[in-house]
Amino acid sequence: MSKPVVAIVGRPNVGKSTLFNYITGRRISITEDTPGITRDRIYAEAEWRGRKFTLIDTGGIEPDTDDYIKKMMLRQAELAMETADVIIFLLDMKTGLTAADNDVAAMLRKSKKPVIVAVNKVDNIGELPPDAYEFYNLGMGDFYPISSVHGLGIGELLDAVFEYFPEEAAEEQDDDIINVAVIGRPNVGKSSLINCILGEERVIVSDVPGTTRDAIDTLVIRNGKRYNFIDTAGIRRKSRIEENIERYSVIRSFMAVDRSDVCLIVIDANDGVTEQDTKIAGYAHEQGKASVIAVNKWDMIEKETGTLEKMQKEILQKLDFMSYAPVVFISAKTGQRVEKLFELVDYVFEQASLRIQTGMLNDVLNEAMAMVQPPSDKGKRLKIYYMTQTGIRPPKFVLFINDKELMHFSYERYIINTLRSNFGFAGTPIQLIMKEKQEE
């Protein structure tokens, strides 16, 4: 399910980045340091009232400018507003209402998006100074006085933002459609692959990296089954992102992963697995997405005995955290093995949807513990009382134990491998949650 997106906009120097940093980096937030997330602080994941959302920081908006950089910043903000479900319009109490604020307000009215007005740099929340009432002249209704430095009033602001989040049930996709996010670095052939599947030039194909700026949804029907292929902008390393606009394309790519059921990770056979491929695959893994690794441009590789097996081994070594994912060698240009992708997408989707009965799970668990004894520390041994499955896509299991500190990562990996050897779960991550018995 795709997370709601919140954009912070306003003219320069009103405190947007300070507010962004407060929400994403302190008491009320969760920020993830997972593979695949760029560290330039232009966006991050946060959480409020149990709901995760993506927060976007934007450059200061100056609508009436001839400066090229400022025009680019304006375009960034426009893209952020197009992407957002809710917009926080930030103003500055110290400087008061300006002509630039009015210009930004006019832009926001045209966006037709829900807008929450926040007035920053208010030292004391309570009785507002008389000058504060001039902000009503914007004609945008009530506003929220805050201090992004001290954290004053931000809870009330986020409560207001929360009210505009889409209903979780409304975001769920049709049960009979498999959503497939096609992700990878620029120019690995993602758009060409979708065109090959469709048999038509549906998506713009170009040798220029980053042609696809938005995520494009395409419905495909094969053998009576429906698939929604989501073609995403190529994800580049931070240092290669020369246009700030492209950063918003990266956000949309990650959003596509969030709302997918299966990720098709496209790798260029000429390059093999690069560092950025590892980060892209890492993001899909951390989000618990079933995945298929498609090695494209296989027709361009000179082959000899064992070439395929050698490359497959190298890929799984570099993506060792995703050794569960099937690898297929394809050519979007010639159509080689492209049809096999549907078979693999179906397979990993089914595997990620498996449910195992609690009795059967615990029979396997007891046998595993008899073969390899749980670890101990300073004379105290880990006890695993029982296990139950609590979710699918990805398969999620809760282990009830005596002490979380005694669970070593190697024994956790042993349990996961035992689950795979007994039940399959090919192509999907498995999540284990530890609960101490008294927490039950």
N, C-alpha and C positions, 0 to 999 in steps of 0.2 A: 504494500500500500504506500503511495506517495505521501511524503510528509508535507504539511502546509508550508508555504514560503512567505516570509515577512521581510519587507525591504524598508530600510531606514533612509529617508531622503530629506533634503533641505539644502539651503545655500551653504557656502563654505564657513567653517569656524563656528558652527553652532553646537558642536560636541557630538557629532554622529559616531565617530570612531570610539569615543569614550563610552558612549552608551552601548555600542556593539560589544566592546571589551568587557563591560560590566555584566551584560546578560550572558555572554558565552563563556566567561572565564571565572565566575565567582559563585557565590552561595546558591543562586537559583538555577544554575545551568549544568548541563553535561556536555563536555567537549570530548570528541574522540580523536585519539592519535593513532589512526588506523592506516594501513597501507592504502595509497591511492588518493589521499586528501591533500591538496596543495596547502602549503603553510603560509600563504601570503595574507591571511586574515581578512580576505574580502568576503568570505562566507564561512559559516560554521554551523554545527548542529547544537541546538539548545533544547531545553525541556521546561514546560510550565504546566502545572496541574496534571501531571502524568502524560502529557501529550508532547511528543518530540516534534520539532519544526526546524526548518532551515532559515537562518537569519542572514540577510545580505546587507553589507555595508556599501555605500556608494560615495563617489566623489562629490564635492560640493557643486550644486547646480547654479549656473549663471546663464539663464536663457538668452539674454541679449548680449552676445559676445562675438567678436571676430577671431579671437584667439583659437588656434587649431586644437591645442591641448584641452582647452576648456570646452570646445565643441565636442571633443571625444568624450570628455567626462559627462557632458549632457546626454550624449547618446547612450553611455553606460547606464545612467540613471533611468533613461527611458526603457531600456531593455530590462532592467531590474523591475521596473513597475509593471511591465508586460508579464513578467514571470510570476510576480507576487500574487498571493491571495489577499493579503492585507498590507497596507502601507502605513508606516509611522512617519508623520510629517513633523520634523523637529525644528523648533524655533528657539530664539535666544532672549531670555528675559533682560539681560544686561544691555543689549543694543536696542531692544524694542522691535516693533514691526517696521519692516523696511519695504521699499519698492520691489526688491528682489524676492522677498517672501510672498508678496502678492502675485508676482510672476509664476513662482513655483506652485502656488495655490491654484492658479488658472490651469496649469499643466495637469495637476492632480484631478481637477474636476473633469477634464476631458478623458482621463484614464478610466472613469466609470468603476473604479475599484474602491472598496471600503477604505476610508482614511481616518486614522486616529491622530489627532493633533496633540503634541506634547511640547510644553514650554520648558526648556532646560535652564539650568543655572539658577534655580530657585533655592535659596539657602535654607528657608524654613517653610515646611509644609503646614498649612493652616490658613490663617488670614492672609489673603494675597495683598500685595501693595496696590495702590490705586492704578499705577501704570499698567498692571497686568490686563486690565479690562479692555485695552485697545486691541488685544488679539481677537476679540469677538468681531472686530471689523472685517475679518477675513470672510465672515459669513459661513463658517464651517462648523458652527455649533460649539459645544463645550470642549474644553481642552484640559489636559492633565499636567499640572505643575510637577516637575521632577528635578532632581539633581543627579546627573549621571556619575559625578565624581563621588558623592556620598551615598548613592543608592536610595535616595529619598523618593518615594512615590512610584518607584518602578513596578512594584507588585500590583498597584492599582492600574498602571498602564498596561501591563501584560494581561491582567484580567479582562480589560477592554478589548485587547487584541484577540484573546482566546475566544471571545464571543463570535468572532467572524471566521473561525476555522471551519472548514467544510466538515459536515458530519462524517464520522468514520465509516458508517455503513454505506453512505452514498458514494464513497470512493472505491468500494469493492467492485472488481470486474465481474463480468459474466462468468459463471462457473464452467461453461463449456468452451471458453476461449483461453488458450495458453498465450500469455504475454511474453514475447521473446525480445530482450534488449540485445541489439547487435553493438558490441562495444570494442574499442581498441584504439591504438594510436592513429594519427592522421595518415591517410594514404596507404592503408593496408588492404583496402578493397571492400569496405563495408557496404557502400552504396552499390558497387558493382555486383556484390553478392545478392543483394535484394533485387536488383534488376534481373539477375539471372534466374532467381526464383520466380519472379513475376513474368519473365519473358517479354519485358517492355522497359522502355526508358522512363521509369516512374520517378526515380530519384536522380538529381543532377550528379553526374560523375565528372570529376576533374582531377588532373594530376597535381593541382595546387592543394597542399595540405589545408584542412580546415574548411573545405567548401560547405559542408553541411553545418549550419550554425544552430539549427533547432532540431529537436527530436521529432522525427516524422513517423507517424503511425500508418501502417499498411496492413489491411486485412487480407489474409491468404487462406483459401480453403483447399485442403488436400485430403482425399479419401474420406470425405464427409466430416473431417475435423477442421475447426477454425483456429487460426493462429494470428495474433497481432504482432507483426514485426516492427520493432521500434528502432529506426536508424538514428544513431546519435552522432553529434559532432565528434571528431577525433579528439582524444584527450592527450594533450602534450605535457611534457615536463614544464614546471614553472618557468625555468630559465628560457624556454623556447617560446613562451607566450609574449609576443611582441605587441600585440594589440590587446588593450585591456578589455575590449568588447568580448574577446574570445573566452575570457574567464567565465562569462555568463553562460557560454555554450558548455563549458565544463560542468557548471552547476546543473544544467539541464540534462547532461549525460548521466550524472549521478542520480538525478531525479528519475531518469528512465530506469536505472538499475533498481531503485527503490520500488517502483511499481511493476517490476517484471516478475514473472514466475521462473523463467529460465534465462540465463545470460549466455549468449554466444560470443565467446572471446576470440576475436579474429587476430591472428599473428601472421606476419609476413615471413614466408619461408626463406626469403633471401637474407633476412636479418636474424632469424632465430628469436629467442626470448630476450628482450632488452630489459633494462631496469624499469622503464615505464610500463612495459607489459606486466611485470611483476606487481607493480602498484595497482594497475587496473584490475588484475585478477584478484589482488588482495582486497580491494574494496568490495568486489562481488562476494568473496569468501566471508568477509566480516559481516556483510549484510545477510548472510545465510541463504544465498541464492544457489539453486541448482545450476550447474554450468557445463558447457561443452566447449572444448578448445578446438577451434577450426584453423588449421594452418593453410593459409591461402597462397596462391601463386606457385603451387606445387609443379605446374607445367613448366616453370622456368628453371627448375633445378636439374642439373645433370645428375643422372642416377647410375649407381652401380649396385652390386649385390650388398644388401644390408643398409642402404642409405636411409630408408624409411625407419627401420628399427633403431638406427643410431640417433636420428633426429628426435624420435619419440622419447628415447631414453634421456637425451639432453634436456628436452622440454620438461619432462616430469622431475628431473633433478633440480632445475631452476625454479620450478613451481612446486616444490616439495610439499608445501602446505595444502596443495590442491591435487595431490596424487590420486584422489578419488574420481577426478573428472576424465571422461573419455576424450581421446584425441583423434581427430579425423583430418586427413590431408586432402585438400580440395583445390579446385581452380574455378573461380568465378568467371574467368574468361572462356574456358572450354566447357564448363558445366560438370567437370569430373567430380564425382561423389557428392554433388550438391544435394541430390535427392536423399542421400543417407542422413543428412542433417535432420530431416523430419522424424526419422526413426529414432535418432539419438535424443532429440528434444522430447519426444513422447516418453522415451525410456527413463530419462533422468527426472522428468516431471512425476511420473508414476512412483519412482523410487523415493522422491522427496515427500510424496503423499502417503507413504506406508504407515500404518498403525499396527503396533504389536501389542497383544494382550499382556496384561501385567503378570499373570501366572507364567507365561512362556518366557517373558523377560527375566524373571527372577530365577527360573530354572537355569537359564544360560549364565546369569550372574553368579549363582552359587557354584556352578561348574568352573567358571573362570577363576573364582577366588580359591577353589580347591587346588587348581593347577598352579596358580601364582598367588602367593599369600600377600594380602595388603601390607603396605609399608608401616614401619613403626619408628618412633623417635623417643629416645631417652626412656625406653622401657614401656612406652604407651603405644598400642597398636591401633591402627585405623580399623573401625568396624563399619561395614556397610550393611544396614538393616534390610533395605529393599529398594527397588527402583520402579518408577512408573513413567509412562510416556504422557507428556502434557501438551504436545503440539506437533504440527506437521509444517512442512515448507518453511523452515527446515525442521527435520525431526528433532524434537526437544525432549530431554529426559531429566527427571529429578531423582537424585540419589540422596536417600536419607542416611546420614552418617553420624558418628559420635563427635567428631572434631574436624572442622574444615582445615585446620593447620596441618593435619596429618596427611591430607590428600596431596600426593606428589604428582607433578604434571606427567611424569612417565607412566604412572599407574592410571591416570585419567586417559592417556593415549592408548594404553593397553585395553581399557574397557571399550573405547570407541572402536578399536580394531576388532575386538571380539564381537561387537554388534554388527560390524560390516561382514565379518566372516560367516556369521550365522543367518543374517537377515538381508544382506545386500547393501541397500542405501548407496548404490553407485551414483556418482555424479552430484552428490549433495553433501554439504557440511552437516555435521551432527553437533548439537549443542548439549552440554551437560551442565546441570545446575546442582550445586551442593547445598543441602539443608541439614542443619543439625537437628537431631531428633526432637529436642524441646521446642523447636520452631514450628512443629507440625500443628 
